Amino acid sequence: MTRPRQVSPGDVVFCTRRCTRRQFLLRPDPDTCQILEYCLAYCAAKYRIDLHEFVVMSNHYHLILSDPLGNRPDFFRDLNKLVSSAVNCRFGQFENLFEPGSYNAVRLLEASDLEDKCVYTLANPTEAGLVPSPRYWEGVMSWNMAYGEVKQVERPRVYFRDCMPATAALVLTRPPGFDPRLTDHEARERIRQRARAKAGDIATRIRDAGGGFMGMKRVLKQPRTSSPATRASRFGIRPNVAGRSKWARIEALQALKTFLTRYAQARLAWLAGDRTIEFPPGTYLMAHRFGVRVAPAFN
């Protein structure tokens, strides 16, 4: 059994999901991009998720979001299911699109940590050696969107029934905690400037090492069933929180440890027949599946 995940309303998280066997199953051709944008817009609106940054690569995606109502498990369940079904339907395939167990959500502790992950997300296509700047990536990405901008995405012609909305609104939301003295335009431009600088440093490092960039034409010619030649990292640490501040990380990890301890104690009592036991705040699956009582806050 996997460890329980703590899901609290208001969390800001950096989320990743990888395709099975790292294959290029999300190769960014126009039809696949439309499927991804429609599913992302539809699920975010359905579960009231605030999207702050996103990028979809050929074999994985990164999302940075706020979860005001604590709905992200349902959001990701529907998002991954719809994307998998629609992409498989389009290519006449079955089996898993996403690698089981590849989902990871890292809670971002402070505004500076959130900004760093936004920059990382936008620079990801350059980090992967695909394009020399984020602006050249033609896949699904938030680079060209402004805070508060609404992009209407038409329902794809494959898979989706007429009962689904004809269009879905994809909205980019200003991340919480950004310098309030900055306008939305200034805050957005600061993120872009930092991403340009980071991508520029990465491009210089790659070129100095004698390397180059694949470019979008070659990306789109890659077989969907191929995968990177590089070796995937395995059995490493999967972080639960991210933060520059040592003390913020310690506090967050101590709170997580307290949650896991209280959850284990409550679960044992519940299995023993005590249906009055309260589970710790952030308990999600047991509450939704079995209706267990959840405490409003830690004592």
Secondary structure, DSSP 8 states (H G I E B T S, - for coil): --------TTEEEEEEEEBGGG--TT---HHHHHHHHHHHHHHHHHTT-EEEEEEE-SSEEEEEEEETTS-HHHHHHHHHHHHHHHHHHHHT--S-SB-TT--EEEEE-SHHHHHHHHHHHHHHHHHTTS-SSGGG--SSBSTT--TT-EEEEE--SSS--TTS-SEEEEE----TTS-TTS-HHHHHHHHHHHHHHHHHHHHHHHHHTT-----HHHHHHS-TT---SS----S----SEE-S-HHHHHHHHHHHHHHHHHHHHHHHHHHTT-TT-EE-TT--HHHHHH--EE-SS--
